[in-house]
Amino acid sequence: MRKIKVVEWLSADGFFSGVKGETDWFIMDEGTAQYLSNLFNSFDTILLGQVTYKMFSAYWPKPDPSDGNPQELTDFMNNSRKIVFSKTLDKADWRNTDVFKTITLKEIKKLKKESGKDIVIFGSGSIVSKLTKLKMIDDYHFLVNPVFLGKGKPIFKNTEAKAALKLLDSKKFECGNMILHYKADN
């Protein structure tokens, strides 16, 4: 059975984006990029909320080369199956994307039973909160960046999204990033 894994960039004070969705504070170095590249090789499906989908679909089909993203990351983002959860989006304009109007336990269980690699969620705090509440997330990979934002969007807005976690691994990178890999105790 496939697993659903969360990969989130977080500030040291717990935000996954700035107040207006800014992510320009993400810190990347070679070690962080290599860790993420290895992790991404285990995924073939991306779950997204509408806000993250719009941000990603505007950027990834033709990323800015000056951002330094490796070609394999661009290929992963464009070639993977994407599922966007949106009540208002009728169709997707980014290839390999399906639109689901709602999140149901039955649909998520069906998705996990499909053949293929694991499933990942980036950003998409509302999706992470909902699937945490449904106990459908298997692993959380929090990439904590050594920066305080002061204000921003927390990954969990819903107080019902509670989960006991077991730390499986942690790793410090040269730039000061820290990966905390947790298994959900579902």
Secondary structure, 3 states (H helix, E strand, C coil): CCCEEEEEEEECCCEEECCCCCCCCCCCCHHHHHHHHHHHCCEEEEEEEHHHHHHHHHHCCCCCHHHCCCHHHHHHHHHCEEEEECCCCCCCCCCCEEEECCCCHHHHHHHHHCCCCEEEEECCHHHHHHHHHCCCCCEEEEEEECCCCCCCEECCCCCCCCCCEEEEEEEECCCCCEEEEEEECC
